[in-house]
């Protein structure tokens, strides 16, 4: 049984960062150890809490259940949808 404090939450954050920057979990840990990855807990303009992560000039915001890459343009609803989506179309 794992009894380290917040182990599951930290593992999930590392996994989300890896996904956001298309890295392996090991590469994320190595970047943290080298000081190449910055993290800041903040509240966005809509009042949502997130962790803002910077790496190699790129920025991503990690939300519970979502990743937003700063600078990426959101798609139109029409482009986002495919058959079987749950957006209401």
Secondary structure, DSSP 8 states (H G I E B T S, - for coil): ---STTHHHHHHHHHHHHHHHT--HHHHHHHHHHT-EEEEEEE-TTS-EEEEEEETTEEEEEETTEEEETT-----HHHH--TT-SS--
